[in-house]
Amino acid sequence: MDAQHVADAVCHIAAMPLAANVLHMTVMASAMPFVGRG
């Protein structure tokens, strides 16, 4: 997983207007075979 993708997501949130809220954001690799506790 490229760290640049995570940095882009954080910058996208920082550029949003102050009236916008991002409560949860999950960034995960697309090739993960299992999601959750396994």
C-alpha beads as a LAMMPS data file, in Angstrom:
LAMMPS data file: protein, C-alpha beads

38 atoms
37 bonds

1 atom types
1 bond types

-500.0 500.0 xlo xhi
-500.0 500.0 ylo yhi
-500.0 500.0 zlo zhi

Masses

1 110.0

Atoms # bond

1 1 1 0.000 0.000 0.000
2 1 1 1.453 3.309 -1.068
3 1 1 1.663 5.947 1.664
4 1 1 0.934 8.606 -0.948
5 1 1 -2.676 7.365 -1.165
6 1 1 -3.117 7.893 2.570
7 1 1 -1.530 11.343 2.356
8 1 1 -3.847 12.276 -0.519
9 1 1 -6.868 11.231 1.528
10 1 1 -5.746 13.323 4.515
11 1 1 -5.107 16.348 2.285
12 1 1 -8.551 15.915 0.716
13 1 1 -10.158 16.057 4.172
14 1 1 -8.064 19.081 5.158
15 1 1 -9.187 20.943 2.024
16 1 1 -12.903 20.466 2.760
17 1 1 -14.983 23.408 3.973
18 1 1 -15.263 23.904 7.732
19 1 1 -18.967 22.998 7.600
20 1 1 -18.168 19.490 6.345
21 1 1 -17.549 16.635 8.760
22 1 1 -15.725 13.369 8.147
23 1 1 -16.551 11.123 11.079
24 1 1 -14.899 7.909 9.906
25 1 1 -12.570 7.031 7.083
26 1 1 -11.119 3.616 6.393
27 1 1 -8.128 3.317 4.096
28 1 1 -7.165 -0.247 3.247
29 1 1 -5.287 -2.073 0.559
30 1 1 -7.568 -3.327 -2.216
31 1 1 -5.861 -6.734 -2.386
32 1 1 -6.504 -7.664 1.263
33 1 1 -7.927 -11.184 1.281
34 1 1 -9.710 -10.776 4.644
35 1 1 -11.382 -7.796 6.263
36 1 1 -11.941 -7.703 10.002
37 1 1 -10.548 -10.032 12.615
38 1 1 -10.021 -12.861 10.165

Bonds

1 1 1 2
2 1 2 3
3 1 3 4
4 1 4 5
5 1 5 6
6 1 6 7
7 1 7 8
8 1 8 9
9 1 9 10
10 1 10 11
11 1 11 12
12 1 12 13
13 1 13 14
14 1 14 15
15 1 15 16
16 1 16 17
17 1 17 18
18 1 18 19
19 1 19 20
20 1 20 21
21 1 21 22
22 1 22 23
23 1 23 24
24 1 24 25
25 1 25 26
26 1 26 27
27 1 27 28
28 1 28 29
29 1 29 30
30 1 30 31
31 1 31 32
32 1 32 33
33 1 33 34
34 1 34 35
35 1 35 36
36 1 36 37
37 1 37 38
